[in-house]
Amino acid sequence: MHQISSTMNSFTLSWPQPEQPNGIILDYELRYYEKDHAEINSTVLR
């Protein structure tokens, strides 16, 4: 995964396709948290 662009309020990410796809991707889940803070306080986007 790598960052394509960012602004003060958003960012765009990109990642490669799975090496061995096994069906249609129905959902992505992205977890993020502030640097130096525990992942337990993460935010989930779908």
N, CA, C and O atoms as CSV, one atom per row, in Angstrom:
chain,resi,resn,atom,element,x,y,z
A,1,MET,N,N,0.840,-1.147,0.000
A,1,MET,CA,C,0.000,0.000,0.000
A,1,MET,C,C,0.901,1.229,0.000
A,1,MET,O,O,1.935,1.263,0.666
A,2,HIS,N,N,0.486,2.237,-0.761
A,2,HIS,CA,C,1.216,3.500,-0.737
A,2,HIS,C,C,0.249,4.660,-0.950
A,2,HIS,O,O,-0.852,4.499,-1.476
A,3,GLN,N,N,0.692,5.801,-0.534
A,3,GLN,CA,C,-0.125,7.015,-0.617
A,3,GLN,C,C,0.057,7.660,-1.981
A,3,GLN,O,O,1.183,7.863,-2.434
A,4,ILE,N,N,-1.049,7.979,-2.632
A,4,ILE,CA,C,-1.015,8.649,-3.933
A,4,ILE,C,C,-1.034,10.160,-3.743
A,4,ILE,O,O,-0.257,10.878,-4.372
A,5,SER,N,N,-1.927,10.644,-2.872
A,5,SER,CA,C,-2.040,12.080,-2.621
A,5,SER,C,C,-2.668,12.303,-1.254
A,5,SER,O,O,-3.214,11.383,-0.646
A,6,SER,N,N,-2.582,13.547,-0.782
A,6,SER,CA,C,-3.219,13.881,0.489
A,6,SER,C,C,-3.528,15.370,0.541
A,6,SER,O,O,-2.889,16.186,-0.124
A,7,THR,N,N,-4.531,15.698,1.354
A,7,THR,CA,C,-4.886,17.079,1.649
A,7,THR,C,C,-5.030,17.167,3.164
A,7,THR,O,O,-4.734,16.205,3.874
A,8,MET,N,N,-5.477,18.300,3.656
A,8,MET,CA,C,-5.684,18.445,5.100
A,8,MET,C,C,-6.769,17.502,5.612
A,8,MET,O,O,-6.739,17.104,6.777
A,9,ASN,N,N,-7.734,17.138,4.751
A,9,ASN,CA,C,-8.892,16.360,5.189
A,9,ASN,C,C,-9.021,14.983,4.563
A,9,ASN,O,O,-9.938,14.239,4.910
A,10,SER,N,N,-8.129,14.623,3.654
A,10,SER,CA,C,-8.292,13.337,2.981
A,10,SER,C,C,-6.956,12.817,2.466
A,10,SER,O,O,-5.961,13.541,2.418
A,11,PHE,N,N,-6.961,11.551,2.086
A,11,PHE,CA,C,-5.804,10.960,1.439
A,11,PHE,C,C,-6.283,9.877,0.489
A,11,PHE,O,O,-7.366,9.316,0.662
A,12,THR,N,N,-5.468,9.589,-0.514
A,12,THR,CA,C,-5.777,8.558,-1.492
A,12,THR,C,C,-4.697,7.494,-1.407
A,12,THR,O,O,-3.506,7.798,-1.461
A,13,LEU,N,N,-5.123,6.242,-1.273
A,13,LEU,CA,C,-4.208,5.117,-1.164
A,13,LEU,C,C,-4.363,4.196,-2.362
A,13,LEU,O,O,-5.400,4.185,-3.025
A,14,SER,N,N,-3.328,3.431,-2.625
A,14,SER,CA,C,-3.366,2.443,-3.691
A,14,SER,C,C,-2.617,1.204,-3.224
A,14,SER,O,O,-1.648,1.299,-2.469
A,15,TRP,N,N,-3.077,0.032,-3.682
A,15,TRP,CA,C,-2.385,-1.212,-3.364
A,15,TRP,C,C,-2.594,-2.181,-4.510
A,15,TRP,O,O,-3.572,-2.069,-5.249
A,16,PRO,N,N,-1.680,-3.136,-4.665
A,16,PRO,CA,C,-1.776,-4.071,-5.785
A,16,PRO,C,C,-2.879,-5.109,-5.568
A,16,PRO,O,O,-3.343,-5.327,-4.449
A,17,GLN,N,N,-3.280,-5.735,-6.663
A,17,GLN,CA,C,-4.240,-6.829,-6.587
A,17,GLN,C,C,-3.609,-7.999,-5.841
A,17,GLN,O,O,-2.384,-8.121,-5.812
A,18,PRO,N,N,-4.429,-8.864,-5.234
A,18,PRO,CA,C,-3.882,-10.064,-4.586
A,18,PRO,C,C,-3.141,-10.928,-5.610
A,18,PRO,O,O,-3.530,-10.990,-6.776
A,19,GLU,N,N,-2.076,-11.589,-5.167
A,19,GLU,CA,C,-1.320,-12.459,-6.065
A,19,GLU,C,C,-2.173,-13.625,-6.556
A,19,GLU,O,O,-2.065,-14.037,-7.711
A,20,GLN,N,N,-3.016,-14.151,-5.678
A,20,GLN,CA,C,-3.891,-15.259,-6.047
A,20,GLN,C,C,-5.334,-14.898,-5.704
A,20,GLN,O,O,-5.834,-15.301,-4.654
A,21,PRO,N,N,-6.008,-14.146,-6.571
A,21,PRO,CA,C,-7.388,-13.763,-6.276
A,21,PRO,C,C,-8.278,-15.000,-6.152
A,21,PRO,O,O,-8.078,-15.995,-6.849
A,22,ASN,N,N,-9.251,-14.922,-5.263
A,22,ASN,CA,C,-10.125,-16.083,-5.070
A,22,ASN,C,C,-11.598,-15.684,-5.075
A,22,ASN,O,O,-12.415,-16.322,-4.413
A,23,GLY,N,N,-11.936,-14.645,-5.809
A,23,GLY,CA,C,-13.329,-14.218,-5.902
A,23,GLY,C,C,-13.440,-12.708,-5.967
A,23,GLY,O,O,-12.436,-11.996,-5.953
A,24,ILE,N,N,-14.661,-12.232,-6.036
A,24,ILE,CA,C,-14.931,-10.802,-6.107
A,24,ILE,C,C,-14.754,-10.181,-4.724
A,24,ILE,O,O,-15.264,-10.710,-3.736
A,25,ILE,N,N,-14.040,-9.072,-4.650
A,25,ILE,CA,C,-13.860,-8.364,-3.382
A,25,ILE,C,C,-15.134,-7.584,-3.100
A,25,ILE,O,O,-15.531,-6.721,-3.883
A,26,LEU,N,N,-15.763,-7.888,-1.991
A,26,LEU,CA,C,-17.032,-7.263,-1.635
A,26,LEU,C,C,-16.874,-6.109,-0.661
A,26,LEU,O,O,-17.770,-5.272,-0.548
A,27,ASP,N,N,-15.741,-6.050,0.050
A,27,ASP,CA,C,-15.598,-5.070,1.115
A,27,ASP,C,C,-14.125,-4.879,1.424
A,27,ASP,O,O,-13.345,-5.830,1.361
A,28,TYR,N,N,-13.747,-3.673,1.752
A,28,TYR,CA,C,-12.415,-3.359,2.264
A,28,TYR,C,C,-12.590,-2.801,3.660
A,28,TYR,O,O,-13.598,-2.161,3.958
A,29,GLU,N,N,-11.612,-3.043,4.516
A,29,GLU,CA,C,-11.624,-2.452,5.850
A,29,GLU,C,C,-10.279,-1.783,6.067
A,29,GLU,O,O,-9.232,-2.416,5.925
A,30,LEU,N,N,-10.307,-0.526,6.406
A,30,LEU,CA,C,-9.095,0.256,6.644
A,30,LEU,C,C,-9.101,0.711,8.088
A,30,LEU,O,O,-10.058,1.341,8.540
A,31,ARG,N,N,-8.043,0.399,8.815
A,31,ARG,CA,C,-7.898,0.847,10.204
A,31,ARG,C,C,-6.729,1.822,10.259
A,31,ARG,O,O,-5.671,1.585,9.676
A,32,TYR,N,N,-6.943,2.901,10.959
A,32,TYR,CA,C,-5.845,3.852,11.120
A,32,TYR,C,C,-5.882,4.443,12.521
A,32,TYR,O,O,-6.914,4.438,13.192
A,33,TYR,N,N,-4.744,4.946,12.940
A,33,TYR,CA,C,-4.618,5.563,14.259
A,33,TYR,C,C,-3.482,6.564,14.219
A,33,TYR,O,O,-2.608,6.501,13.354
A,34,GLU,N,N,-3.504,7.477,15.153
A,34,GLU,CA,C,-2.467,8.500,15.212
A,34,GLU,C,C,-1.137,7.890,15.622
A,34,GLU,O,O,-1.088,6.984,16.454
A,35,LYS,N,N,-0.085,8.382,15.046
A,35,LYS,CA,C,1.256,7.915,15.353
A,35,LYS,C,C,1.514,8.029,16.851
A,35,LYS,O,O,1.102,9.001,17.484
A,36,ASP,N,N,2.189,7.045,17.409
A,36,ASP,CA,C,2.543,6.987,18.830
A,36,ASP,C,C,1.340,6.779,19.746
A,36,ASP,O,O,1.451,6.987,20.954
A,37,HIS,N,N,0.189,6.371,19.198
A,37,HIS,CA,C,-0.972,6.028,20.008
A,37,HIS,C,C,-1.308,4.558,19.774
A,37,HIS,O,O,-1.009,4.004,18.716
A,38,ALA,N,N,-1.911,3.955,20.737
A,38,ALA,CA,C,-2.236,2.535,20.647
A,38,ALA,C,C,-3.256,2.273,19.547
A,38,ALA,O,O,-4.162,3.074,19.319
A,39,GLU,N,N,-3.094,1.141,18.871
A,39,GLU,CA,C,-4.040,0.759,17.821
A,39,GLU,C,C,-5.418,0.486,18.394
A,39,GLU,O,O,-6.406,0.494,17.659
A,40,ILE,N,N,-5.498,0.249,19.676
A,40,ILE,CA,C,-6.797,-0.005,20.298
A,40,ILE,C,C,-7.736,1.186,20.121
A,40,ILE,O,O,-8.954,1.033,20.211
A,41,ASN,N,N,-7.181,2.363,19.871
A,41,ASN,CA,C,-7.983,3.560,19.624
A,41,ASN,C,C,-8.137,3.824,18.129
A,41,ASN,O,O,-8.281,4.974,17.713
A,42,SER,N,N,-8.106,2.780,17.334
A,42,SER,CA,C,-8.147,2.942,15.885
A,42,SER,C,C,-9.544,3.274,15.382
A,42,SER,O,O,-10.543,3.074,16.073
A,43,THR,N,N,-9.583,3.783,14.168
A,43,THR,CA,C,-10.835,4.085,13.476
A,43,THR,C,C,-10.964,3.122,12.309
A,43,THR,O,O,-9.983,2.854,11.616
A,44,VAL,N,N,-12.157,2.602,12.085
A,44,VAL,CA,C,-12.393,1.648,11.002
A,44,VAL,C,C,-13.252,2.306,9.934
A,44,VAL,O,O,-14.296,2.886,10.230
A,45,LEU,N,N,-12.800,2.210,8.686
A,45,LEU,CA,C,-13.560,2.709,7.541
A,45,LEU,C,C,-13.912,1.532,6.652
A,45,LEU,O,O,-13.096,0.634,6.447
A,46,ARG,N,N,-15.131,1.537,6.122
A,46,ARG,CA,C,-15.527,0.481,5.185
A,46,ARG,C,C,-16.101,1.090,3.953
A,46,ARG,O,O,-16.498,0.370,3.036
